[in-house]
Amino acid sequence: MTDLRIRPATADDIDAVLTFWRTAAEGASVSDDRDGVARLVTRDPDALLLAEHTGELVGTVIAGFDGWRCHLYRLAVRPGRRRQGIGTALLAAAEERFARLGGRRGDAMVLTGNERAHHAWRAAGYAPEEHWRRWVKPLTARTD
């Protein structure tokens, strides 16, 4: 897609990102609030990547690197703008970031029931590792 701009999010983008995720992202996370996104942007200012087309937010991905592993979260593309190369461009930007940081392998959080996402991730060269299972423990009470 021409005229697609990918850039890191800033604190000024937080409200727009949260609104975008409500319509474009599948599922919700305990961190999907103003404080959670602000912590991310403050701690790692280059992790939350935004795709914009003519000033409109059309996609996001979180490309987190903890020094050991490269983690991908919240790959989302605005409905109606999907299958136009936006997700591919976001993943390419994330993978370039990981390479600059010395990352060796990316892993993605993908909802089990999101078949459309499975196709997109496979097309990008990712595959599930069925021998792993994600274990979680909430560290704070959810307020919504």
ABEGO torsion letter per residue (X at the ends): XBGBBBBBBBAAAAAAAAAAAAAABBEBBAABBAAAAAAAAAABAAABBBBBBGGBBABBBBBBBAGABBBBBGBBBBBGABGAGAAAAAAAAAAAAAAAAGBABBBBBBBAABAAAAAAAAAAGBBBBAABBBBBBBABBBAX
